[in-house]
Amino acid sequence: MHYVFRSLPCALQSKTGKDCSKQFPELMVPQLEAQESVLDGEITILTGGKPDFEGVMERYLASERKVASLVHSKPSVYIVWDILWLDGRQVMDRPLLERKKLLDKVLGDKAEVRKIDWVDTEGLALWEAVKEHGLEGMVAKKKNSRYVPGQRSAAWLKIKNYQEATANVFGYSRKDGGVLVGTGARVQSHAIGMSAVDRAALWELLDEYGTEKGENILLPPGIQGKVKFTTWSPRGVMRDCCWVGFLLDRE
């Protein structure tokens, strides 16, 4: 999410170019020491002290009338991690630590718009804290890295905090190619990343036992597998769910 500031007014723009300013009016008055800047960051809503992705999407898709009430019940925060443009010049080619210093000069820590916390030489301690609090993960960046727009830089490494679970396999989604999985009696995610060997085994099961239902092919109960995912959503969905492997009956 890009934050574009030109003396006032400000604008919030998504990765796809959509203007989201009306969805998050509380973010429109940042504390900035600049005439013109473009910031990169992420909007979040904190529920129980943790990021609430569903809450953000509710705000993103809400009508203007509903936004007025959600501003109070689900206030948003814009977490800034980088600066791309400052007072008529692009700064993406400057080293990361230099951009961090620029950001410190430009952006004050107002409650609604604030800089992300980061550490230097304490990455392992941060990783332990991420696991302890059940957060999605962290990003490791080289200190001299430049900002590369529109693509994932090899100098930035996203490290996800996966947890594993045994899941029931309910079938296959033709729409997104995901495996329908859940730890109980309902589908809680579409797992991706199945190996070629497991995908061949899945198609054998689907051909022999599958039942067509809309965009899905459903399987009978009793088939299980291992999945890994980052966090549970408030609605009981496994986020970033990836396939690990089938569980085999050893009897």
C-alpha positions in Angstrom: 0.0 0.0 0.0 1.5 3.3 -1.0 0.9 6.6 0.8 1.2 9.6 -1.4 1.6 13.0 0.3 1.6 16.3 -1.5 1.3 19.1 1.1 -2.3 17.9 1.6 -4.4 16.2 0.8 -3.0 12.7 1.0 -3.9 9.6 -0.9 -3.8 5.9 -0.1 -3.2 3.6 -3.1 -3.2 -0.2 -3.2 -0.8 -2.3 -5.2 -3.4 -2.5 -8.0 -3.6 1.2 -8.2 -7.0 1.6 -6.4 -7.5 4.8 -4.4 -8.4 3.6 -0.9 -8.5 7.1 0.8 -12.2 7.1 1.5 -12.0 3.7 3.2 -9.5 4.9 5.8 -10.2 8.6 6.6 -8.5 8.5 9.9 -5.1 8.1 8.1 -5.5 11.2 6.0 -3.6 13.6 8.3 -0.1 12.2 8.8 2.6 14.0 10.8 5.1 14.6 7.9 8.0 17.0 7.5 7.9 17.2 3.7 6.2 19.0 0.9 5.9 15.8 -1.2 6.6 12.2 -0.4 5.6 8.6 -1.3 5.7 6.0 1.5 5.4 2.3 1.4 3.7 0.3 4.1 0.7 -1.7 5.2 -2.7 -0.8 6.7 -3.5 -3.0 9.7 -6.3 -3.3 12.3 -5.3 -4.7 15.6 -7.6 -7.2 17.3 -6.4 -8.5 20.6 -3.0 -7.0 19.9 -2.6 -8.9 16.7 -3.1 -7.9 13.0 -6.6 -8.6 11.8 -6.5 -9.2 8.0 -10.3 -9.8 7.8 -10.9 -6.5 9.6 -8.8 -4.7 7.0 -10.7 -6.3 4.2 -14.0 -5.4 5.8 -12.9 -1.7 5.8 -11.5 -2.0 2.3 -14.9 -3.3 0.9 -17.2 -1.3 3.1 -19.7 1.3 1.8 -19.0 4.9 2.6 -21.8 4.9 5.2 -20.5 1.8 6.9 -16.9 3.2 7.0 -18.2 6.0 9.2 -19.1 3.5 11.9 -16.1 1.2 11.4 -13.7 4.1 11.9 -14.7 3.9 15.6 -15.3 0.1 16.0 -12.3 -1.0 13.9 -9.8 1.9 13.7 -6.9 1.4 11.3 -3.2 2.0 11.6 -0.8 2.6 8.7 2.6 1.0 9.4 5.3 2.6 7.2 8.5 0.6 6.3 10.0 2.6 3.5 10.2 5.9 1.6 10.3 6.0 -2.2 10.1 9.7 -3.1 10.9 12.9 -1.2 10.3 16.5 -2.3 10.8 16.0 -6.0 13.3 13.2 -6.2 13.1 9.4 -6.0 15.2 7.9 -3.2 14.7 4.2 -4.1 18.3 3.8 -5.2 19.7 4.8 -1.8 20.7 2.1 0.7 18.1 0.8 3.1 19.7 2.3 6.2 19.9 5.7 4.5 16.2 5.5 3.6 15.5 4.6 7.2 17.2 7.8 8.3 15.3 9.9 5.8 12.1 8.3 7.1 13.0 9.2 10.7 13.3 12.9 9.6 10.2 13.0 7.5 7.7 11.0 9.6 6.7 11.5 13.2 5.0 8.7 15.1 1.4 9.8 15.1 -0.9 7.1 16.6 -2.6 6.3 13.2 0.6 6.6 11.0 3.8 5.2 12.4 7.1 3.7 11.4 7.7 0.0 11.7 10.0 -1.2 14.5 13.1 -2.9 13.3 16.2 -4.4 14.8 19.9 -4.7 13.8 22.0 -7.8 14.9 19.1 -9.0 17.0 17.3 -11.1 14.3 17.3 -14.3 16.2 15.7 -12.7 19.3 13.1 -11.1 17.1 12.4 -14.5 15.5 11.8 -16.1 18.9 9.4 -13.3 19.8 7.5 -13.8 16.5 7.1 -17.5 17.4 6.2 -16.8 21.0 3.4 -14.5 20.0 2.1 -16.5 17.1 2.8 -13.9 14.5 2.9 -14.5 10.7 6.6 -13.9 10.3 9.2 -11.3 9.6 11.3 -9.9 6.7 15.1 -9.8 6.7 16.7 -7.1 4.5 20.2 -6.4 3.6 21.3 -3.0 5.0 22.6 -1.7 1.6 19.6 -2.9 -0.4 17.7 -0.6 -2.7 14.0 -0.5 -3.2 13.0 -2.5 -6.2 9.4 -1.6 -7.3 7.1 -4.2 -8.8 9.1 -7.3 -7.9 10.5 -9.3 -5.0 14.1 -8.4 -4.4 16.6 -11.2 -3.6 18.0 -8.8 -0.9 14.7 -9.1 1.0 13.8 -12.4 2.5 10.3 -13.1 3.9 10.5 -15.6 6.7 7.1 -17.2 7.6 6.3 -18.6 11.0 4.6 -21.8 9.9 2.8 -24.3 12.2 1.8 -27.8 11.2 -1.6 -29.5 11.6 -3.3 -32.8 10.7 -6.1 -32.0 8.3 -9.0 -33.8 6.7 -9.0 -33.7 2.9 -12.4 -32.7 1.6 -11.6 -32.5 -2.0 -10.2 -30.2 -4.7 -11.1 -26.7 -5.9 -11.2 -26.3 -9.7 -11.3 -22.5 -9.3 -7.9 -22.1 -7.7 -6.3 -25.6 -7.8 -6.2 -25.8 -4.0 -6.8 -28.9 -1.8 -9.9 -28.4 0.4 -8.7 -29.0 4.0 -9.8 -28.5 7.6 -8.9 -29.7 11.0 -12.6 -30.5 11.8 -15.7 -31.2 9.9 -15.6 -28.1 7.5 -13.3 -26.6 5.0 -10.9 -24.1 6.6 -8.5 -23.4 3.8 -7.4 -24.3 0.2 -3.9 -25.7 0.6 -1.4 -25.0 -2.2 2.1 -26.4 -3.1 1.3 -30.0 -3.6 4.2 -32.1 -5.1 3.8 -33.8 -8.4 3.7 -37.2 -6.7 1.0 -36.2 -4.2 -1.0 -34.4 -7.0 -1.0 -37.7 -9.0 -2.2 -39.6 -5.9 -4.9 -36.9 -5.4 -6.2 -37.3 -8.9 -6.4 -41.0 -8.5 -8.6 -40.5 -5.5 -10.7 -37.9 -7.2 -11.2 -40.1 -10.3 -12.3 -43.1 -8.2 -14.2 -41.5 -5.3 -14.8 -37.9 -6.2 -18.2 -36.2 -6.5 -18.7 -33.1 -8.5 -20.3 -30.1 -6.7 -20.1 -26.8 -8.4 -16.5 -25.8 -8.8 -15.3 -28.4 -6.4 -14.7 -32.2 -6.5 -15.5 -33.6 -3.1 -14.1 -36.7 -1.5 -15.6 -39.1 1.1 -14.5 -38.9 4.8 -11.3 -40.6 6.0 -8.5 -39.1 3.9 -6.0 -37.1 5.9 -2.9 -35.1 5.3 -0.4 -32.7 6.9 -0.5 -29.0 6.2 1.4 -26.0 7.3 0.1 -22.4 7.8 1.0 -19.1 9.4 -2.0 -18.1 11.6 -5.6 -18.7 12.3 -8.0 -16.0 11.3 -10.8 -14.9 13.7 -13.2 -16.9 11.5 -11.1 -20.1 11.9 -9.4 -20.0 8.5 -5.8 -21.2 8.1 -3.8 -18.4 6.5 -1.1 -19.1 3.9 -1.9 -22.8 4.0 0.5 -25.1 2.2 0.3 -28.9 1.6 2.9 -31.1 3.3 1.9 -34.6 2.5 -0.7 -37.4 2.8 -1.0 -39.4 6.1 -0.8 -43.0 5.3 -2.8 -45.7 7.1 -0.1 -48.0 8.5 -2.5 -50.8 9.7 
